[in-house]
């Protein structure tokens, strides 16, 4: 997920983590004969808000309060 992609691990306080998905975009080509996607691009941003939790991140392990981060995803087939 988004937190793991940042290299973060929630040790406690997962209930204080809010993930919001925004700016979703989809562009694809569909084969009219099969109805299957033959190529495409989709993307979205995950906004991560942590009010209070114990985390491990990039060599840091400890209490975190009022953190905000974004992860941008893009998939191309």
C-alpha positions as CSV (number, residue, x, y, z in Angstrom):
1,X,0.0,0.0,0.0
2,X,0.9,3.7,0.1
3,X,2.6,3.6,3.5
4,X,4.7,0.6,2.5
5,X,5.7,2.4,-0.8
6,X,7.1,5.2,1.3
7,X,9.0,2.6,3.3
8,X,7.0,3.2,6.5
9,X,5.6,0.7,8.9
10,X,2.9,1.5,11.5
11,X,3.7,-0.1,14.8
12,X,0.6,1.2,16.6
13,X,-2.1,3.8,16.0
14,X,-3.3,2.5,12.6
15,X,-6.7,3.8,13.5
16,X,-5.2,7.3,13.4
17,X,-4.1,7.0,9.8
18,X,-6.3,8.4,7.1
19,X,-5.8,7.6,3.4
20,X,-7.6,9.8,0.8
21,X,-7.4,9.0,-2.9
22,X,-7.6,12.0,-5.2
23,X,-7.0,13.1,-8.8
24,X,-7.9,9.7,-10.3
25,X,-7.4,9.6,-14.1
26,X,-8.0,6.8,-16.6
27,X,-7.3,6.7,-20.3
28,X,-7.6,3.4,-22.0
29,X,-8.1,1.7,-25.4
30,X,-10.6,-1.1,-25.5
31,X,-10.8,-3.8,-28.2
32,X,-14.3,-3.6,-29.6
33,X,-14.3,-7.4,-30.4
34,X,-13.3,-8.7,-27.0
35,X,-14.2,-5.8,-24.7
36,X,-10.8,-6.0,-23.0
37,X,-8.4,-3.2,-22.3
38,X,-5.5,-3.4,-24.7
39,X,-3.6,-0.4,-23.5
40,X,-4.0,2.4,-21.0
41,X,-2.8,4.7,-18.3
42,X,-4.3,5.3,-15.0
43,X,-3.0,7.4,-12.1
44,X,-4.1,8.7,-8.7
45,X,-2.6,10.4,-5.6
46,X,-2.9,9.0,-2.1
47,X,-2.9,11.6,0.6
48,X,-1.7,10.1,3.9
49,X,-2.5,11.9,7.2
50,X,-1.3,10.5,10.5
51,X,-2.7,12.3,13.6
52,X,-0.7,10.1,16.0
53,X,1.1,6.8,15.7
54,X,4.2,4.9,16.4
55,X,6.1,4.3,13.1
56,X,9.2,3.0,11.6
57,X,10.4,5.0,8.6
58,X,13.8,5.5,7.0
59,X,15.9,4.5,10.0
60,X,13.6,6.4,12.4
61,X,11.4,4.6,14.9
62,X,9.2,6.4,17.3
63,X,6.1,8.5,17.9
64,X,4.8,10.6,15.0
65,X,2.2,13.4,15.3
66,X,0.4,15.4,12.6
67,X,2.3,13.9,9.6
68,X,1.2,14.4,6.0
69,X,2.6,12.8,2.9
70,X,1.5,12.1,-0.7
71,X,2.2,9.1,-2.9
72,X,1.6,9.4,-6.7
73,X,0.8,6.2,-8.6
74,X,0.9,5.8,-12.3
75,X,0.3,2.5,-14.1
76,X,0.9,2.1,-17.9
77,X,0.0,-1.0,-19.8
